[in-house]
């Protein structure tokens, strides 16, 4: 499952949970609003954590690709140099 789908699922779950909470709340409006704010803060924290994980993963993958590309370019240059040396004799 992709990270994007997980984030979308978290957002959808938060929205549904908040709606159900409002509809089923037997408490006063001020208490319900406090609970909703607390839940939204919890979900926001979880979403931020997932986003930070996504950014970290993407950064690591980018660095790996960058390193591999640099290595492949260096290898290509070396082979081209060896080829030139071999044909100039």
C-alpha positions in Angstrom: 0.0 0.0 0.0 1.4 3.4 -0.9 2.1 6.1 1.6 -0.3 8.4 -0.3 -3.2 5.9 0.3 -2.3 5.6 3.9 -2.4 9.4 4.4 -5.7 9.6 2.5 -7.1 6.8 4.7 -6.0 8.7 7.8 -7.7 11.9 6.6 -10.9 10.1 5.7 -10.9 8.3 9.0 -10.4 11.5 10.9 -13.3 13.2 9.0 -15.7 10.3 9.6 -14.7 10.0 13.2 -15.3 13.7 13.8 -18.7 13.6 12.1 -19.8 10.5 14.1 -18.6 12.1 17.2 -20.6 15.2 16.7 -23.7 13.3 15.7 -23.6 10.9 18.7 -22.4 13.3 21.4 -24.7 13.5 24.4 -22.7 16.3 25.9 -22.9 20.1 25.7 -21.6 21.8 22.5 -18.7 23.3 24.3 -17.6 19.8 25.6 -18.0 18.3 22.1 -16.0 21.1 20.6 -13.2 20.5 23.1 -13.2 16.8 22.3 -13.2 17.5 18.5 -10.3 19.9 18.9 -8.3 17.3 20.9 -9.0 14.6 18.3 -8.1 17.0 15.4 -4.8 17.8 17.2 -4.1 14.0 17.6 -4.9 13.4 13.9 -2.9 16.4 12.9 0.1 15.0 14.8 -0.3 11.6 13.3 -0.6 13.1 9.8 2.5 15.2 10.4 4.4 12.2 11.5 3.4 10.2 8.4 4.3 13.2 6.2 7.7 13.5 7.9 8.3 9.7 7.3 7.3 10.1 3.7 9.7 13.1 3.2 12.5 11.1 5.0 11.9 8.0 2.8 11.8 10.1 -0.4 15.0 12.0 0.6 16.8 8.7 1.3 15.7 7.3 -2.1 16.8 10.4 -3.8 20.2 10.3 -2.2 20.5 6.6 -3.2 19.6 7.3 -6.8 22.0 10.3 -6.9 24.8 8.2 -5.5 24.1 5.3 -8.0 24.0 7.8 -10.9 27.2 9.3 -9.9 28.8 5.9 -9.6 27.5 4.8 -13.0 28.7 8.1 -14.6 32.2 7.6 -13.1 32.2 4.0 -14.3 31.2 5.1 -17.8 33.9 7.8 -17.9 36.5 5.2 -16.8 35.4 2.7 -19.5 35.4 5.5 -22.2 38.9 6.5 -21.1 40.1 2.8 -21.2 38.5 2.5 -24.6 40.3 5.6 -25.9 43.6 4.3 -24.6 43.1 0.9 -26.2 42.2 2.4 -29.7 45.0 5.0 -29.7 47.8 2.4 -29.8 
